[in-house]
């Protein structure tokens, strides 16, 4: 049995009384106090997440942009230095190997952050696609720690943290899906204004040796502003409310981007990229598509639960991929793949919750939008 990996912050999590779970081969905090308390803290103040299990790939060289144009579904070459872009790693079939965020560090230098459980798959895909490009690929995952501060108070907390200096551009000037460089106690610091909660927030990347001190500095700065350490359980309900997909639930090798509502991510006008031919194949007209479902009461559909048409309760029309009782909204929400005929907003459906048919209405995603 493979031993689970731990992040550089594992001792801090234990000291804070965290409960742990296996996530992508890593032993990660699932909660510290309660799922609800941590969720509400992110919506009202801020949450501090250890996301060091995520994979970081540095792509460099004069052919780096061209390589990423070929290796990813999106158009990477037009990106400006200082910006970030959400993209997809596709298989030849057009199915999704992973969803990633790409940051342009310089004309010939990019950072790609992938999901923990797909690190090996992304590394293998990149290695197969890099031939012919003047490009070097470096997996930096084992050397780096990634800490997220998410919530309305996130910027004030990061700006107040002792040891963070020389940030440029200043966080007040930093747009969404952009990054700043700085230092933390003399170590290089990368700050991205991205996140996975639906709130404003920042993801801070530092060498492992600086991770503990940075975590402590952020906790201290955030204490007066409602910051709490938050685990994967809260992260999951937050991203569900924000309509953000999770690999293995809403995304997989069996799903093409358009089915998951991600057709806009694909730059179909590029001359060539891996997966383009597969996406050009005719997709069955009855291929399921991703929708949001809103319910009433307190019983929520969960991943794998069948979805039925209100007019024909005999045969399922889809399946829930993620679901929960929304802490923010106070009613059940879910994402599900359903047949196109049942996908129009306002369509009345039923979720089979352990033998009981629970009414649910097709709803536009996301379920929650923050006030800007």
C-alpha positions as a Markdown table, in Angstrom:
| # | Residue | x | y | z |
|---|---|---|---|---|
| 1 | Unk | 0.0 | 0.0 | 0.0 |
| 2 | Unk | 1.5 | 3.4 | -1.1 |
| 3 | Unk | 2.1 | 5.7 | 1.8 |
| 4 | Unk | 0.3 | 9.0 | 1.6 |
| 5 | Unk | 2.3 | 12.1 | 1.0 |
| 6 | Unk | 2.2 | 15.1 | 3.4 |
| 7 | Unk | 2.8 | 18.7 | 2.8 |
| 8 | Unk | 5.4 | 20.9 | 4.5 |
| 9 | Unk | 2.5 | 22.2 | 6.7 |
| 10 | Unk | 1.4 | 18.9 | 8.0 |
| 11 | Unk | 2.7 | 19.6 | 11.6 |
| 12 | Unk | 0.8 | 22.8 | 11.6 |
| 13 | Unk | -2.4 | 21.0 | 10.6 |
| 14 | Unk | -2.0 | 18.4 | 13.4 |
| 15 | Unk | -1.4 | 21.2 | 16.0 |
| 16 | Unk | -4.6 | 22.8 | 14.9 |
| 17 | Unk | -6.6 | 19.6 | 15.4 |
| 18 | Unk | -7.3 | 18.9 | 11.7 |
| 19 | Unk | -9.0 | 15.7 | 10.6 |
| 20 | Unk | -7.3 | 14.3 | 7.5 |
| 21 | Unk | -8.3 | 12.5 | 4.3 |
| 22 | Unk | -6.7 | 10.9 | 1.3 |
| 23 | Unk | -6.9 | 13.3 | -1.6 |
| 24 | Unk | -4.9 | 12.5 | -4.8 |
| 25 | Unk | -2.4 | 10.4 | -2.8 |
| 26 | Unk | -1.9 | 13.2 | -0.2 |
| 27 | Unk | -2.9 | 13.2 | 3.4 |
| 28 | Unk | -4.8 | 16.5 | 3.5 |
| 29 | Unk | -6.9 | 18.4 | 6.1 |
| 30 | Unk | -10.6 | 17.8 | 5.5 |
| 31 | Unk | -11.7 | 20.1 | 8.4 |
| 32 | Unk | -10.3 | 21.8 | 11.6 |
| 33 | Unk | -13.5 | 22.8 | 13.4 |
| 34 | Unk | -16.7 | 22.2 | 11.4 |
| 35 | Unk | -17.5 | 22.2 | 7.7 |
| 36 | Unk | -20.1 | 24.9 | 8.1 |
| 37 | Unk | -18.0 | 27.2 | 10.2 |
| 38 | Unk | -15.2 | 27.1 | 7.8 |
| 39 | Unk | -17.5 | 27.6 | 4.8 |
| 40 | Unk | -19.2 | 30.6 | 6.4 |
| 41 | Unk | -15.8 | 32.1 | 7.4 |
| 42 | Unk | -14.8 | 32.2 | 3.7 |
| 43 | Unk | -18.0 | 33.9 | 2.6 |
| 44 | Unk | -17.9 | 36.5 | 5.4 |
| 45 | Unk | -14.2 | 36.9 | 6.3 |
| 46 | Unk | -11.5 | 34.6 | 5.0 |
| 47 | Unk | -10.3 | 31.0 | 5.0 |
| 48 | Unk | -6.7 | 29.8 | 4.9 |
| 49 | Unk | -6.2 | 26.6 | 2.8 |
| 50 | Unk | -3.1 | 24.4 | 2.3 |
| 51 | Unk | -3.3 | 23.4 | -1.4 |
| 52 | Unk | 0.4 | 22.3 | -1.6 |
| 53 | Unk | -0.8 | 19.0 | -3.1 |
| 54 | Unk | -1.4 | 20.8 | -6.4 |
| 55 | Unk | 1.2 | 20.2 | -9.1 |
| 56 | Unk | 3.4 | 22.9 | -10.5 |
| 57 | Unk | 5.1 | 22.7 | -13.9 |
| 58 | Unk | 7.6 | 25.3 | -15.1 |
| 59 | Unk | 7.7 | 25.6 | -18.9 |
| 60 | Unk | 10.6 | 27.6 | -20.4 |
| 61 | Unk | 12.3 | 28.3 | -23.7 |
| 62 | Unk | 11.7 | 30.1 | -26.9 |
| 63 | Unk | 9.2 | 27.5 | -28.0 |
| 64 | Unk | 7.3 | 27.5 | -24.7 |
| 65 | Unk | 4.3 | 29.4 | -25.9 |
| 66 | Unk | 4.0 | 27.3 | -29.1 |
| 67 | Unk | 4.3 | 24.1 | -27.1 |
| 68 | Unk | 1.5 | 25.1 | -24.8 |
| 69 | Unk | -0.6 | 26.2 | -27.7 |
| 70 | Unk | -0.2 | 22.6 | -29.0 |
| 71 | Unk | -0.4 | 20.8 | -25.6 |
| 72 | Unk | -3.5 | 22.7 | -24.3 |
| 73 | Unk | -6.9 | 23.5 | -25.6 |
| 74 | Unk | -6.7 | 27.3 | -25.1 |
| 75 | Unk | -4.8 | 30.0 | -26.9 |
| 76 | Unk | -1.7 | 30.6 | -24.8 |
| 77 | Unk | 0.5 | 32.7 | -27.2 |
| 78 | Unk | -1.7 | 35.8 | -27.0 |
| 79 | Unk | -1.5 | 35.9 | -23.2 |
| 80 | Unk | 0.3 | 38.9 | -21.7 |
| 81 | Unk | 3.0 | 38.6 | -19.1 |
| 82 | Unk | 1.4 | 39.0 | -15.7 |
| 83 | Unk | -1.8 | 37.3 | -16.7 |
| 84 | Unk | -3.3 | 33.8 | -16.0 |
| 85 | Unk | -5.7 | 31.6 | -18.0 |
| 86 | Unk | -7.8 | 28.6 | -17.3 |
| 87 | Unk | -7.3 | 25.8 | -19.8 |
| 88 | Unk | -7.6 | 22.1 | -20.4 |
| 89 | Unk | -5.3 | 19.2 | -21.2 |
| 90 | Unk | -7.2 | 17.1 | -23.7 |
| 91 | Unk | -6.6 | 13.5 | -24.9 |
| 92 | Unk | -6.6 | 12.8 | -28.6 |
| 93 | Unk | -10.2 | 11.7 | -28.2 |
| 94 | Unk | -11.2 | 15.2 | -27.0 |
| 95 | Unk | -11.8 | 13.9 | -23.5 |
| 96 | Unk | -10.4 | 15.9 | -20.5 |
| 97 | Unk | -7.1 | 14.7 | -18.9 |
| 98 | Unk | -7.1 | 17.7 | -16.5 |
| 99 | Unk | -8.1 | 21.3 | -16.1 |
| 100 | Unk | -5.2 | 23.7 | -15.4 |
| 101 | Unk | -4.3 | 27.3 | -14.8 |
| 102 | Unk | -1.5 | 28.8 | -16.9 |
| 103 | Unk | 0.5 | 31.9 | -15.7 |
| 104 | Unk | 2.7 | 33.8 | -18.1 |
| 105 | Unk | 5.9 | 34.7 | -16.2 |
| 106 | Unk | 7.8 | 36.1 | -19.1 |
| 107 | Unk | 7.8 | 35.9 | -22.9 |
| 108 | Unk | 9.5 | 32.5 | -22.7 |
| 109 | Unk | 8.5 | 31.3 | -19.2 |
| 110 | Unk | 5.1 | 29.9 | -18.0 |
| 111 | Unk | 3.9 | 28.2 | -14.8 |
| 112 | Unk | 1.2 | 25.6 | -15.2 |
| 113 | Unk | -0.7 | 24.4 | -12.1 |
| 114 | Unk | -2.5 | 21.1 | -12.3 |
| 115 | Unk | -4.6 | 18.9 | -10.0 |
| 116 | Unk | -2.8 | 16.7 | -7.5 |
| 117 | Unk | -4.4 | 13.5 | -8.7 |
| 118 | Unk | -3.5 | 14.2 | -12.3 |
| 119 | Unk | 0.1 | 15.2 | -11.8 |
| 120 | Unk | 1.4 | 12.0 | -13.4 |
| 121 | Unk | -1.1 | 12.2 | -16.3 |
| 122 | Unk | -0.3 | 15.8 | -17.1 |
| 123 | Unk | 3.5 | 15.2 | -16.8 |
| 124 | Unk | 3.1 | 12.2 | -19.2 |
| 125 | Unk | 1.0 | 14.2 | -21.7 |
| 126 | Unk | 3.4 | 17.1 | -21.7 |
| 127 | Unk | 6.4 | 14.8 | -22.1 |
| 128 | Unk | 4.7 | 13.2 | -25.2 |
| 129 | Unk | 3.9 | 16.5 | -26.7 |
| 130 | Unk | 7.1 | 18.5 | -26.2 |
| 131 | Unk | 9.2 | 16.9 | -29.0 |
| 132 | Unk | 10.0 | 19.4 | -31.7 |
| 133 | Unk | 9.6 | 22.4 | -29.5 |
| 134 | Unk | 12.6 | 24.4 | -28.1 |
| 135 | Unk | 11.2 | 24.0 | -24.6 |
| 136 | Unk | 12.2 | 22.6 | -21.2 |
| 137 | Unk | 9.7 | 21.2 | -18.7 |
| 138 | Unk | 10.4 | 21.1 | -15.0 |
| 139 | Unk | 8.1 | 19.6 | -12.4 |
| 140 | Unk | 8.6 | 21.8 | -9.3 |
| 141 | Unk | 5.8 | 20.2 | -7.2 |
| 142 | Unk | 8.1 | 18.6 | -4.6 |
| 143 | Unk | 10.0 | 21.8 | -3.9 |
| 144 | Unk | 7.0 | 24.3 | -3.6 |
| 145 | Unk | 4.2 | 25.0 | -1.2 |
| 146 | Unk | 0.9 | 26.7 | -2.2 |
| 147 | Unk | -1.3 | 28.5 | 0.3 |
| 148 | Unk | -4.7 | 30.1 | -0.5 |
| 149 | Unk | -6.3 | 33.0 | 1.3 |
| 150 | Unk | -9.9 | 33.2 | 0.1 |
| 151 | Unk | -12.7 | 35.6 | 1.2 |
| 152 | Unk | -13.8 | 39.3 | 1.3 |
| 153 | Unk | -10.9 | 40.1 | 3.7 |
| 154 | Unk | -8.2 | 38.2 | 1.7 |
| 155 | Unk | -6.4 | 41.3 | 0.3 |
| 156 | Unk | -6.3 | 43.1 | 3.6 |
| 157 | Unk | -4.9 | 39.9 | 5.2 |
| 158 | Unk | -2.1 | 39.4 | 2.7 |
| 159 | Unk | -1.2 | 43.0 | 2.7 |
| 160 | Unk | -0.9 | 42.9 | 6.5 |
| 161 | Unk | 1.1 | 39.7 | 6.8 |
| 162 | Unk | 4.5 | 40.3 | 8.4 |
| 163 | Unk | 7.4 | 39.4 | 6.1 |
| 164 | Unk | 5.7 | 39.9 | 2.7 |
| 165 | Unk | 7.5 | 42.8 | 0.9 |
| 166 | Unk | 8.4 | 44.2 | -2.5 |
| 167 | Unk | 5.0 | 43.1 | -4.1 |
| 168 | Unk | 4.6 | 44.4 | -7.6 |
| 169 | Unk | 2.2 | 45.1 | -8.9 |
| 170 | Unk | 0.5 | 46.0 | -5.6 |
| 171 | Unk | -2.4 | 43.8 | -4.7 |
| 172 | Unk | -4.8 | 46.8 | -4.9 |
| 173 | Unk | -3.9 | 47.1 | -8.6 |
| 174 | Unk | -3.9 | 43.4 | -9.4 |
| 175 | Unk | -6.8 | 42.2 | -11.5 |
| 176 | Unk | -8.6 | 38.8 | -11.4 |
| 177 | Unk | -6.6 | 36.1 | -13.1 |
| 178 | Unk | -3.3 | 38.0 | -12.8 |
| 179 | Unk | -0.2 | 37.6 | -10.6 |
| 180 | Unk | 2.3 | 39.6 | -8.6 |
| 181 | Unk | 5.9 | 38.9 | -7.6 |
| 182 | Unk | 7.3 | 39.7 | -4.2 |
| 183 | Unk | 9.4 | 38.3 | -1.3 |
| 184 | Unk | 8.6 | 36.7 | 2.0 |
| 185 | Unk | 11.4 | 36.8 | 4.5 |
| 186 | Unk | 13.8 | 37.1 | 1.7 |
| 187 | Unk | 12.4 | 34.1 | -0.2 |
| 188 | Unk | 10.8 | 34.4 | -3.7 |
| 189 | Unk | 7.0 | 34.8 | -3.4 |
| 190 | Unk | 4.5 | 34.4 | -6.2 |
| 191 | Unk | 1.0 | 35.7 | -5.6 |
| 192 | Unk | -1.9 | 34.8 | -7.9 |
| 193 | Unk | -5.3 | 36.4 | -7.7 |
| 194 | Unk | -7.1 | 33.2 | -8.5 |
| 195 | Unk | -9.0 | 30.6 | -6.5 |
| 196 | Unk | -11.6 | 27.9 | -6.2 |
| 197 | Unk | -14.3 | 29.3 | -3.9 |
| 198 | Unk | -16.2 | 32.0 | -5.8 |
| 199 | Unk | -14.7 | 34.6 | -3.5 |
| 200 | Unk | -11.9 | 37.1 | -4.1 |
| 201 | Unk | -8.6 | 35.6 | -3.0 |
| 202 | Unk | -5.0 | 34.9 | -3.5 |
| 203 | Unk | -2.8 | 31.8 | -3.9 |
| 204 | Unk | 0.7 | 32.2 | -2.6 |
| 205 | Unk | 3.5 | 30.0 | -3.9 |
| 206 | Unk | 6.8 | 29.7 | -1.9 |
| 207 | Unk | 9.6 | 27.3 | -1.5 |
| 208 | Unk | 8.9 | 24.6 | 1.1 |
| 209 | Unk | 11.4 | 26.0 | 3.5 |
| 210 | Unk | 9.3 | 29.2 | 3.8 |
| 211 | Unk | 5.9 | 27.6 | 4.0 |
| 212 | Unk | 5.5 | 27.3 | 7.8 |
| 213 | Unk | 6.5 | 30.9 | 8.5 |
| 214 | Unk | 4.2 | 32.1 | 5.8 |
| 215 | Unk | 1.2 | 30.1 | 7.1 |
| 216 | Unk | 1.9 | 31.5 | 10.6 |
| 217 | Unk | 2.2 | 35.1 | 9.3 |
| 218 | Unk | -1.1 | 34.8 | 7.4 |
| 219 | Unk | -2.9 | 33.3 | 10.4 |
| 220 | Unk | -1.7 | 36.1 | 12.7 |
| 221 | Unk | -2.6 | 38.8 | 10.2 |
| 222 | Unk | -6.0 | 37.4 | 9.6 |
| 223 | Unk | -7.0 | 36.7 | 13.2 |
| 224 | Unk | -8.6 | 40.1 | 13.7 |
| 225 | Unk | -10.4 | 39.8 | 10.4 |
| 226 | Unk | -12.2 | 36.5 | 10.8 |
| 227 | Unk | -9.6 | 34.3 | 9.1 |
| 228 | Unk | -9.8 | 30.6 | 10.0 |
| 229 | Unk | -7.9 | 27.5 | 8.6 |
| 230 | Unk | -10.2 | 25.7 | 6.3 |
| 231 | Unk | -10.1 | 22.1 | 4.9 |
| 232 | Unk | -11.2 | 20.3 | 1.8 |
| 233 | Unk | -14.8 | 19.8 | 3.0 |
| 234 | Unk | -15.4 | 23.5 | 3.0 |
| 235 | Unk | -13.5 | 23.9 | -0.2 |
| 236 | Unk | -15.8 | 21.4 | -1.9 |
| 237 | Unk | -19.1 | 23.1 | -0.9 |
| 238 | Unk | -17.6 | 26.5 | -1.8 |
| 239 | Unk | -16.6 | 25.5 | -5.3 |
| 240 | Unk | -20.0 | 23.7 | -5.7 |
| 241 | Unk | -21.9 | 26.9 | -4.9 |
| 242 | Unk | -19.6 | 28.7 | -7.4 |
| 243 | Unk | -20.4 | 26.1 | -10.1 |
| 244 | Unk | -16.7 | 25.2 | -10.5 |
| 245 | Unk | -16.0 | 21.7 | -11.8 |
| 246 | Unk | -14.0 | 19.0 | -9.9 |
| 247 | Unk | -12.0 | 16.5 | -11.9 |
| 248 | Unk | -13.4 | 13.0 | -11.5 |
| 249 | Unk | -16.9 | 14.4 | -11.0 |
| 250 | Unk | -17.7 | 17.0 | -13.6 |
| 251 | Unk | -14.6 | 16.4 | -15.7 |
| 252 | Unk | -13.1 | 13.1 | -17.0 |
| 253 | Unk | -11.7 | 11.4 | -20.1 |
| 254 | Unk | -15.2 | 10.5 | -21.1 |
| 255 | Unk | -16.4 | 14.1 | -21.1 |
| 256 | Unk | -15.6 | 16.6 | -23.9 |
| 257 | Unk | -15.4 | 20.3 | -23.0 |
| 258 | Unk | -18.7 | 21.3 | -24.5 |
| 259 | Unk | -20.6 | 18.8 | -22.4 |
| 260 | Unk | -19.2 | 20.4 | -19.3 |
| 261 | Unk | -20.0 | 23.9 | -20.4 |
| 262 | Unk | -16.4 | 24.6 | -21.2 |
| 263 | Unk | -16.6 | 25.0 | -25.0 |
| 264 | Unk | -15.5 | 28.6 | -24.6 |
| 265 | Unk | -12.1 | 27.4 | -23.2 |
| 266 | Unk | -11.2 | 25.7 | -26.5 |
| 267 | Unk | -9.5 | 27.8 | -29.1 |
| 268 | Unk | -10.9 | 25.9 | -32.1 |
| 269 | Unk | -9.4 | 28.3 | -34.6 |
| 270 | Unk | -5.8 | 27.2 | -33.6 |
| 271 | Unk | -4.1 | 25.4 | -36.5 |
| 272 | Unk | -3.5 | 22.3 | -34.3 |
| 273 | Unk | -3.6 | 21.1 | -30.8 |
| 274 | Unk | -3.9 | 17.7 | -29.2 |
| 275 | Unk | -7.6 | 16.8 | -29.1 |
| 276 | Unk | -8.7 | 19.0 | -32.0 |
| 277 | Unk | -9.4 | 16.0 | -34.3 |
| 278 | Unk | -11.4 | 14.3 | -31.5 |
| 279 | Unk | -13.5 | 17.4 | -30.9 |
| 280 | Unk | -14.2 | 17.6 | -34.6 |
| 281 | Unk | -15.9 | 14.2 | -34.5 |
| 282 | Unk | -19.7 | 14.2 | -34.4 |
| 283 | Unk | -21.0 | 14.2 | -30.8 |
| 284 | Unk | -24.2 | 12.2 | -30.3 |
| 285 | Unk | -27.2 | 14.5 | -30.1 |
| 286 | Unk | -28.2 | 12.9 | -26.9 |
| 287 | Unk | -24.8 | 13.2 | -25.2 |
| 288 | Unk | -25.4 | 14.4 | -21.6 |
| 289 | Unk | -24.7 | 18.0 | -20.7 |
| 290 | Unk | -23.8 | 19.6 | -17.3 |
| 291 | Unk | -26.5 | 21.5 | -15.5 |
| 292 | Unk | -27.2 | 23.0 | -12.1 |
| 293 | Unk | -30.1 | 21.6 | -10.0 |
| 294 | Unk | -31.7 | 23.5 | -7.1 |
| 295 | Unk | -34.0 | 21.7 | -4.6 |
| 296 | Unk | -36.1 | 22.4 | -1.6 |
| 297 | Unk | -36.0 | 21.1 | 1.9 |
| 298 | Unk | -32.9 | 19.6 | 3.5 |
| 299 | Unk | -32.1 | 16.4 | 1.6 |
| 300 | Unk | -29.5 | 16.8 | -1.0 |
| 301 | Unk | -28.5 | 14.6 | -4.0 |
| 302 | Unk | -25.0 | 13.2 | -4.0 |
| 303 | Unk | -22.6 | 12.0 | -6.6 |
| 304 | Unk | -24.0 | 9.0 | -8.4 |
| 305 | Unk | -27.6 | 9.6 | -7.6 |
| 306 | Unk | -30.0 | 9.1 | -10.5 |
| 307 | Unk | -32.0 | 12.0 | -12.0 |
| 308 | Unk | -35.5 | 11.5 | -13.4 |
| 309 | Unk | -37.8 | 13.5 | -15.7 |
| 310 | Unk | -40.9 | 14.7 | -13.9 |
| 311 | Unk | -43.0 | 13.7 | -16.9 |
| 312 | Unk | -41.6 | 10.2 | -17.2 |
| 313 | Unk | -40.4 | 8.8 | -13.9 |
| 314 | Unk | -39.6 | 5.3 | -15.2 |
| 315 | Unk | -36.2 | 5.9 | -16.8 |
| 316 | Unk | -33.4 | 8.1 | -15.5 |
| 317 | Unk | -32.3 | 11.1 | -17.6 |
| 318 | Unk | -29.1 | 11.8 | -15.9 |
| 319 | Unk | -26.9 | 11.5 | -12.8 |
| 320 | Unk | -25.7 | 13.8 | -10.1 |
| 321 | Unk | -21.9 | 14.5 | -10.2 |
| 322 | Unk | -21.7 | 16.7 | -7.0 |
| 323 | Unk | -24.3 | 17.8 | -4.5 |
| 324 | Unk | -24.8 | 19.2 | -1.0 |
| 325 | Unk | -27.1 | 21.2 | 1.2 |
| 326 | Unk | -25.7 | 24.7 | 0.4 |
| 327 | Unk | -24.5 | 26.4 | 3.5 |
| 328 | Unk | -24.9 | 29.9 | 2.0 |
| 329 | Unk | -28.2 | 29.4 | 0.2 |
| 330 | Unk | -29.9 | 27.1 | 2.7 |
| 331 | Unk | -31.3 | 24.6 | 0.2 |
| 332 | Unk | -30.0 | 21.6 | -1.7 |
| 333 | Unk | -27.9 | 22.2 | -4.8 |
| 334 | Unk | -26.2 | 19.8 | -7.3 |
| 335 | Unk | -24.5 | 19.6 | -10.6 |
| 336 | Unk | -25.5 | 16.7 | -12.9 |
| 337 | Unk | -25.2 | 15.4 | -16.4 |
| 338 | Unk | -28.6 | 15.1 | -18.0 |
| 339 | Unk | -29.9 | 14.5 | -21.5 |
| 340 | Unk | -30.2 | 17.7 | -23.6 |
| 341 | Unk | -34.0 | 17.4 | -23.7 |
| 342 | Unk | -34.0 | 17.8 | -19.9 |
| 343 | Unk | -31.4 | 20.6 | -19.7 |
| 344 | Unk | -33.3 | 23.8 | -20.2 |
| 345 | Unk | -33.4 | 26.2 | -17.2 |
| 346 | Unk | -36.7 | 25.8 | -15.3 |
| 347 | Unk | -37.1 | 22.1 | -16.2 |
| 348 | Unk | -38.6 | 20.2 | -13.3 |
| 349 | Unk | -36.8 | 17.0 | -12.5 |
| 350 | Unk | -36.4 | 14.5 | -9.6 |
| 351 | Unk | -33.3 | 13.2 | -7.8 |
| 352 | Unk | -33.6 | 9.7 | -6.3 |
| 353 | Unk | -32.3 | 10.3 | -2.8 |
| 354 | Unk | -32.0 | 6.8 | -1.3 |
| 355 | Unk | -35.3 | 5.7 | -2.7 |
| 356 | Unk | -37.2 | 9.0 | -2.3 |
| 357 | Unk | -37.8 | 11.2 | -5.3 |
| 358 | Unk | -36.8 | 14.8 | -4.4 |
| 359 | Unk | -38.0 | 17.6 | -6.7 |
| 360 | Unk | -35.2 | 19.7 | -8.3 |
| 361 | Unk | -35.2 | 22.5 | -10.9 |
| 362 | Unk | -32.6 | 23.0 | -13.6 |
| 363 | Unk | -30.8 | 26.2 | -12.7 |
| 364 | Unk | -28.2 | 28.3 | -14.4 |
| 365 | Unk | -24.7 | 28.0 | -13.0 |
| 366 | Unk | -23.2 | 29.3 | -10.7 |
| 367 | Unk | -25.6 | 29.0 | -7.8 |
| 368 | Unk | -23.7 | 31.8 | -5.9 |
| 369 | Unk | -22.1 | 35.0 | -7.1 |
| 370 | Unk | -20.2 | 37.3 | -4.7 |
| 371 | Unk | -20.9 | 41.0 | -4.5 |
| 372 | Unk | -18.1 | 42.9 | -6.2 |
